[in-house]
Amino acid sequence: LGGNRTLANPTKKRAGASFVLLVTQDGTGTRTLAYGTDYKWADGVAPILTTTASRKDLLSFYCDGTNMIGSVLYDYA
């Protein structure tokens, strides 16, 4: 992330599709990632990613045809 960003809702969703994103902070860190309304998370709470410079978080999504069901693994060096 080279700045605060928003992950927009996908436009061509297909039920059963899965996606993986590796999100890396730039050398400054402290960047944030917001999510479009189609992204759904456990307990309804979107994750706050690691903000340490150069660290990585792994986002995984499953598409049910309408929503992107997400999970996250934090803080890879």
C-alpha positions as CSV (number, residue, x, y, z in Angstrom):
1,L,0.0,0.0,0.0
2,G,1.5,3.3,-1.1
3,G,-1.4,5.2,0.6
4,N,-4.7,4.7,2.2
5,R,-6.8,2.7,-0.3
6,T,-10.3,1.1,-0.8
7,L,-10.9,-2.3,-2.3
8,A,-13.8,-1.6,-4.6
9,N,-16.6,-4.1,-5.1
10,P,-15.9,-6.5,-8.0
11,T,-18.0,-6.0,-11.1
12,K,-18.0,-9.5,-12.5
13,K,-18.7,-11.9,-9.6
14,R,-19.0,-15.6,-10.2
15,A,-20.3,-18.0,-7.6
16,G,-17.7,-20.4,-6.4
17,A,-14.7,-18.3,-7.4
18,S,-12.0,-17.7,-4.9
19,F,-9.3,-15.0,-4.7
20,V,-6.2,-14.3,-2.7
21,L,-4.5,-10.9,-2.3
22,L,-1.2,-10.3,-0.6
23,V,-1.3,-6.7,0.7
24,T,2.1,-5.2,1.5
25,Q,2.8,-2.0,3.4
26,D,5.2,0.4,1.8
27,G,8.4,1.5,3.5
28,T,6.4,4.1,5.5
29,G,3.7,1.9,6.8
30,T,0.6,3.1,8.6
31,R,-1.5,2.7,5.4
32,T,-5.1,1.5,5.7
33,L,-7.3,-0.6,3.5
34,A,-11.1,0.0,3.4
35,Y,-13.5,-2.4,1.7
36,G,-16.5,-2.1,-0.5
37,T,-19.9,-3.2,0.7
38,D,-19.8,-6.6,-1.0
39,Y,-17.0,-7.7,1.3
40,K,-18.2,-9.7,4.3
41,W,-16.2,-10.7,7.3
42,A,-16.6,-12.9,10.4
43,D,-18.8,-11.3,13.0
44,G,-19.4,-8.5,10.5
45,V,-16.1,-6.7,11.4
46,A,-13.7,-5.8,8.7
47,P,-10.0,-6.5,9.5
48,I,-7.6,-3.8,10.3
49,L,-4.4,-4.8,8.6
50,T,-0.9,-4.7,9.9
51,T,0.5,-1.1,9.7
52,T,4.2,-1.9,10.2
53,A,6.4,-0.8,7.3
54,S,7.1,-3.5,4.7
55,R,4.9,-6.1,6.4
56,K,2.3,-8.2,4.6
57,D,-1.2,-9.5,5.2
58,L,-2.9,-12.3,3.2
59,L,-6.6,-11.7,2.3
60,S,-8.6,-14.6,1.0
61,F,-12.1,-14.4,-0.5
62,Y,-14.8,-16.8,-1.6
63,C,-17.6,-15.4,-3.9
64,D,-21.1,-16.7,-3.3
65,G,-22.4,-14.9,-6.4
66,T,-23.3,-11.8,-4.4
67,N,-20.8,-11.3,-1.6
68,M,-17.1,-11.7,-1.2
69,I,-16.7,-13.8,2.0
70,G,-13.3,-12.8,3.5
71,S,-10.7,-14.0,5.9
72,V,-7.2,-12.7,6.7
73,L,-3.8,-13.9,7.9
74,Y,-1.7,-11.2,9.5
75,D,1.8,-9.9,9.7
76,Y,4.2,-11.8,7.4
77,A,7.7,-10.4,7.6
